[in-house]
């Protein structure tokens, strides 16, 4: 009881802080680009420039090009500074500037002390608008990218997740791996990658998030200066798709591993739709129940996982490493059937709502985390204010909302398996108990 009381107090405090923040946060438009500002109440400045699109920006034959381009912005120098002098300038004031990418968008970040903002901002603008793509440095970061791809493929947890995406999303944007493949990345040149970056650096794709205590006029003047050299570009639409498997399936890949790896992908509600929050809570409860049944009660895996993966295409995922995959699917099916039949317990829903909100606010204590949350909500939900109103949205959820969301989306599953093919009976995964008569498809 004491633990729940303390958690409730923390959430209450977070609600109070959020209410204050919500009054202060605002959006403005500079030269056609939305700029979202969250006053921080501290002396740290976090700026994130978002380039929307992610995997929809490039063909499958060029997967990895955007990730490489984002690394090159700060790792290959600018027209005014080589890589070392650029980093030296940042190190003098303990500031950071770097780019990264994911399946939904890329981001170029800067973080510094408020007093150093005027020193760091020009470097940030250089990285975005005047990257050099130096050949020698490009060769270095390309080799680093290739090494990372190989390392990820050698790690079974990463390998099974990428395999699952490749199988479940075959023929769609979400089958693309932002890191690319060794063959694709090896063939990329500095000139090609620079040209690609210049093609996606358009005002039509951009959103800028600022979490800092800076004057609005100063922010708008700085952003206007940065945007002066950036083209408008054609109108851009962030493409969302839904995923639903038309039947249970399993794809098996032989791998010489110490154990066997299984991952399943089921449907999930699209970002910005009414079921999203309820399903998010449902999957968090299911994750706990899944862990309890698979590891604690049956000893089938050390670290079974279940989670809601939200993005352009949102899905539920289930992953396990086990020496007994057939026993796992029996436990999994039994658990899902029980939840569909009985629903989640009201006390479990109440507890998870509190736990989820507490975790959300803990994670958003830093300026960087707040900016990332605002950016993700703006891109995925078309609603940056969701990062400020989430507590009220989640509080409204009922046990029926949460249970019905689980019933609605957890139906047919695309399973993938890596390990010893002789250890898995594929029919158990194909003929599971998760049929509901639907015949859904991805579109």
N, C-alpha and C positions, 0 to 999 in steps of 0.2 A: 504493500500500500504506500509506503514512504517513497519508493522509487517512482510509482505512478504520480504521486503528488508533486515530486520534484520536477518530473518531466512536464507535467501540466503547467507548472509555474514558468518553466523555460519557454514553453510554447506561448503562454500568455505574454511574456516579456517580448518574444519575437513578434507577436501580433501588434503589440504597442509600437515597436520600432518600425514595423512595416507600415503601419498607418501614418507615421510621421514621414517616412520615406516616400510614400505614395503621394503626399501633398506636394513634395518638393520635386519629384521626378517630372520631366517634361520632354517633349519632342519638338524639334524645329526642323525646317528644311533649308538647306544651303545648296544653291545651284542644282536643285532637283534631287538632292540626296537627303534621305532621312537621317537626322542626327538625334540620338536618344541620350539624354543626360540624367544621370543619377548623382545628386550631390552626396558626398561621402562622409562628411563630418570628420575627416582626418587629413593629413598632409601628403597622402599618396595620390598619384595621378595614374589612372589606368585608361588607356585608349585602345579600342579594338576596331579595326576596319574589316568589315565582312565583305567577302565576294561570294555571292550566292551561286548555287548550282551543284557544286561537287561533281559526282559521277555523271550528271547529265550534261556536263560541259564538254566532255571528250568521248571519242569512240573507244570501244573495248581495246582496239589495237594500239591505243596511246595511254592506257591506264598507267598511272605513275607520273605522268608529265606534270600534273598540277602540284603534286606533292614535291617533286624535284624543284619546280619553279619557286615554290614558297620557301624552300630551304635556301635557294640561290640568292634571294633578296638580301640576306644579311651575311651569307657565307661566301659570296663571290665578290664582295665589294660593291661600291657605287661609282658613278662617274667622277665623284669628288674625293672619295676615300677608297684605298684598297682595303681588303678584308681586315688586316691587322690594325691599321690606323682607325678604321671604323669602330672596331671592338675596343681599342684603347680609349677612344673618346667616351664610350659608354662606361667603361670600367672606372674612369676617373670620378664618375658621379654615382657609381653602383646602380646603373640603370640597365634595363633589358629591352631589346627590340628583336623580335623574331617572327617568322611566319610558319604556319602549319595548315594541314588540310584534313578533311574527313569526307564521308560520303555525301554530306549535305551542303557544305560550304567550306571556304578557306578563311583564315583570319590572320591579320598582321597585327601583332600586339606591341604596345610599349608600356613600360611601367617605370616610374621614377618618383623622386621626391618633388613636391610642388615647387620648391625653390629652384629646382634644376630643369623645370619644364621648358624654359626658353632655350636651354642648351640641347636638350634631347629631341625636342620637336623637329628641328631641321634635319637631324639624322634620320628620324622616322620618315619624314617626307622624302628624303633621298632614297631610302630603301624601297619605298613604294613606287616612286615616280622616276627614279634614275638608277635602277639596278644595272650592273655592268655585265654580269654573266661571263666573268673572266674564264678563259678556257682552262687554265691550269687548276683554278679553284673548282671549276665545274667538274673536272675529271675526278677530283678528290671527293666531292659530295656525292657524285654518281656512284663511285665505288663504295662509299659508306651506305648508300641506299641499297645497293646490290647485296652487301654483307648483311644488312638488316632483313632483307627478304629471305635470304638463306637461313638466317638464325630463326626467324619466325616459323618457317616451314619445318625446322628441326624440333620445334617445341610443340608437342602433341595438342595442347590446349588451343594454341593459335591455329594449328593446321586443321583441326576438325571444324573450327568455327568458319574458316575461310572455305573449306570444302562444302559446308552446309549452305553458305550463301551462294556458292557457285551452282549447286544443284537446285536449290529451291527457287532461285531467281533467274534461272537460265533464260537468256534471250531478253532480259530487261536491264535497265541501268544499274539496278542494285546488285547484279552479279559481278560488277566490276570491283576490283580491289584497288583502293586509292594508292596503295604502295606499288602496284603494278607487278610485273613478273621480271625475272632476271633477263630474259630475252628482250623484252620491250625496253626496259630501262637502259640496258647495254647499248641499244641502238640510238638513244636520244642524243641529240647534239645541243651545244649551247645556243646556236642560232635558232634552231627549231623550238627549243624550250622558251627562249626569250620572246619569239614571235607569238607563241601560244599565250604566254603571260600577258603580252600587250593586247591580245584579242579579248581576254576576259576582264581586263582592267577597264571597266566602263562604269559610268555613274549609274546606269540602269541596273547594274548588278549589286550596287554597294549599299551598305548600311554602316553607319559609324556609331559606336557606343562609347560614351565617356562617363567614367565613374570618378568624380573628383569635385572638389570645391573650387571651381573656376567661374569667373564671370561669363555670362552667356554671350556678351558681345565679343569677348576675347576668344571664346571657343569658335564662334561663327567666323571671325576674322581668320583664325588659323586654318580652319577647315576650308574656307573659301580659297585661301592661297594654295593649299594642297591640290584642290580640285581644278584649279585653273589650267593645269596641263593634262587633264584627263578627259577623254572624249565621252560624249553622252552614250553612244552605242545604241543598238536597236532595243526595242522594248523587250523586257525579260520576264518570263513567267516561271516560277518555281513549280516543277511538276511533281505532284503527289500521286501515288498509286496504292491500291489496296491489294493485299495478298490473301488468297484463300485456296487451299489445296482441294482438288476435286475428289481426291481419295487418299487413303493412307499409302505411303510408299517407303521403301528403304533402298538406299544405294550403298553398296559395300566396296570398300577399297582395302586391299591387302597391304598391311604394313607390319614390319617386324618391330613390335613394341613390347614393352614389359607387361602392359595390360591392354585392354581394348577401350576405345573411345566411341561414345555414342552422343549424337546431338540431334534434337528435333526442332523443327520450326513450324509453328501454327500461326493463324491469323491474329491480328490485333487491330484496334481502332486507330484510324488516322488522326494525326495531331490536329487539334482544333475542332474535333467532333465531341458530342455530348458524352460518349462512353469513355473518353480517354482517361479521366481522373479515376473513375470507378475501376477500370481495368488495371490501372497502375497500382492501386491499393490491392486489388484481387491477386495480382501476380506477386506482390510482396508477401502476402499471407501464404499463398501457395508455395513460394520459395521456402518458407520456414517449415511448412508441412512436408514438402518434398524432402528436405534435408533430414527431418525427423524420421520419416518412413524409410528412406533409402539408406542412410548411414546409421542412425541410432538404433532403430528397431530391427533392421535387417542386415546391417554390416556389409552392404554391397559396394560401397564406394567411400573413399576418404573425403571427397569434397564435391558432392552433387550440387548442381546449380540450376536455378530457374529464374528467368528475368524477362522484363519487358524491354524490347529494343525499339526505341522510338526514332523515327526519321522520315525521309521521303516516303519510305515504305515501312510501316510499323508492324512488328511481329512479336510473338511470344517465343522464347527459346528455352530449351531444356538440355542440360549437358551433364554427362557422367563418365567417369573412367571406372571400369569394372572388369573383373575376371569372369563375371556371370551375367552377360547381357540379357539372356532370356529371363532370368529371375527379375532383373531390373524392370523390363517392360511389363511383367505381371504386376509388380508392385505399383508401377506408374499408372497403369490402366485402372487398377482397383481404387487408387486414391482419387483419380479424376472422376470416376463414376460416383464415388461416395459424395464428393463435393457437388456434382451436378444434381444428385438426388436430394441431398439434405441442405445444400447451401453452406455458406460460412456462418460460424457462430457470431451473434451480435457482439459479444465481448471481444472476440478476435478482431472484428472490424474496428471497434472503438479503440482498441489498443494500437492497431496498426496505423490508424489515422494520426494518432498522437506521435507515434514513433517516426512515421514518415515526415511529418511537419517539423519535428525537432531536428531530424537529420538534415532536412532541407535547409533550415536556417543555420545550423552549425556549419554546413558546407559553404554557405553564402556570407560568411563573416568577412572575407577579404574583398577588396575592391575588384581583384581579378575574377573571383568566383561570381560576384554580382554581375559584372559585365558579361561574363560567359553565359549566365542564366538569361539575362535580358536578350542577348544575341540569339540564343537558341530558341527562345519563345517567339521572337520576332520572325525568324526565318521559318520555323516549323509550324507555329500556330497562327502566324500573321497577327500576333498580339503580344507585344513586349510587356504590356501591363500585367499579363498572367503571372509573371515572376513576383509581382507585388500583391496580387489578389488570391494567390493559391490557397492560402489558409482558409479564406471564406468559402472557396469552391469545395475544398475537401471536407470542411465541417458539415456541409449540407448533405453529403453522401449518406445513404441509408444502407443497412445490411442487404436489403433486396437489390439496390443499385449495384453493389459490388458482386453479389452472387450471380445476378442476371448477366452482368458483363462477362463473367467467366464462362457461363453456360453458352453465351452467344458466340464467343470467339474461339474457345478451345474445342475444336472438332477434329477434322482430318489433319494429319501431321505428316510432314516430309521428314523422314529420318535419314541420317547418314551414319556410317559406321567405318571406323578405321581400326585395323588390328587383324586378328586371326579369323578368317571367314568361317572356319569350321566350328567356331565357338558360338555363332549366332544362328538362330532359326528365323529366317527372314519372314516366314508366314506369320509369326507371332506379332510382328510389327505391322504387317499389311492387314491382317485380320483382327485388328484391335477392336476395342469396344467403344470407339469414339465416333462412330457414324451417327449422323443425325438426319440423314435424308437430303441434305443440301447438295447442290452441285455447283459450288462457287469457283470462281476463276480470278486470276490476276488481270487487272486492266489498267 
